[in-house]
């Protein structure tokens, strides 16, 4: 065929490769609410053998905090996240990492049908708010 050159074949092959969808990274989430269901914490986890916290959003009364730039609320950064299988700890700081803004602590217990998670979220010096959670 006259119109096909090595260059045009490479270009067509590259275009086909770009059209093949890439497998999405598996994620899980933990969703927590307080007893009145007017406050909550949502944690997005990445795939892997250890807890990889990708995003945290907190809503307590009128105050909202988020690690995601596109979401509404006060911007915070994950200072550390640690899960030893019994207690899941997340510490959030301001963007300059000069002040501890919020802490999340979840006590985890295994159950036959799904894990049980109880804990609290605390913003600064305010009293902690108890949480019940569902998720991995």
N, C-alpha and C positions, 0 to 999 in steps of 0.2 A: 504494500500500500504506500502510495506516494506521500500522503500528508503526515504519516506517523514517523517521528524521529525519536531517538533515545531521550531527548530532552522533553518532548511532549508526553512520552510514556512515563517518565519519572514524575512529571507534574500530575498526571492522572492518578498514578499510584499514591502520591502524597495526599491528593484530595480524598481518595477513598479511605486512607488511614485516618484522616481527620474526621471523617464522618462516622467512624465506628465509635459507639458510645463507650465511655470509660466506666468501669464498675465503681459504684459509689462506696465510700468508706462507711462501714457499718457503725451505727451509733446506738446509744441507749439513753434513757433519761430517767431522772428521779424527780417526782413531783410531790411537793409537800404543802400541806395546809394546816392552819391552826384550828382550834376547836370551833371557832365561830365561822370559819371558812371565808374570812374577809382579808386574810393575809396569807402569803405563801412564798415558797422558794422553788424555783425550777432549775435543775442542773442537767446540762447536756454533756454526755460522756462520749468519748471516742472509743474506737475498738482497740483491743489490745489486752495483754495479760494483766496489766495494772490499770487502776483508775486514771484516766486521762481526761481531766475536766476541760471541756472546750468553752462552755458558756455557763454563767450563773446570772439569774435574774431574781430579784427580791422585791416584794411588794408588802410593805407594812403600813397600814393606814394610808395616809397621803404620800408617804415617802416611797420612791421607787429607785432601785439601784440596778445596774446592769454592767456586765463586762463586754457587751456587744455594742459597738459604736452606732449601729443603725437603729437601735431600739430606744424608746423613750425612757428617761430616768437619768439619775446621777451616774456618771461613768466611774467605775471602779476597776481595779486590776487584781487578778489572782496572785497573791503573794506566795501561797503554798496550798497544796491539796494533798492529803495523805489518807490512805485507807489501809488499815492493818487487818481488815476482815471483821473486826468487832466495832471499831469507831471510825467514822469517816469525818475528817476534819478539813474545813476550807477556811482560809483567812483571806479577806479582801481588804485592799488598801486603796488610798487615793492614787491618782495617776502619777504623782511625784514620789510615791512610796514613802511618805513622811508620816502618815497617820493610819492606824488600823481603824477601818471604817466598820467592818462587820465580820462576825464569825458565825460559821454554821458547824454544828456538831450533831452527828447522827449515830445512834447506837443501832447496830445491825444484828439481827438474829435470823437464822435459817428456819424455814418452815417447809413442810412438804409441798405446798402448792405455790407459795411465793414468799420472798423474804419480807420480814417485818422490820420497819425502820421507824424509830422514835427519836426525837431530838429537839433541838432549839436553834433559833437564830437570834443574835444579839447585835444591835447597832450601837456602837460606841459605848457610852455609860448607861444607856437605857436598859430597863429590865428585859431579860430574855423572854422570848415568845415560844411556847411549846409547839411542836410540830408532829404530825404523823405523815408518813411518806409511803409512796408506792413507786416501784421501779426496780431496776436490776440490782 
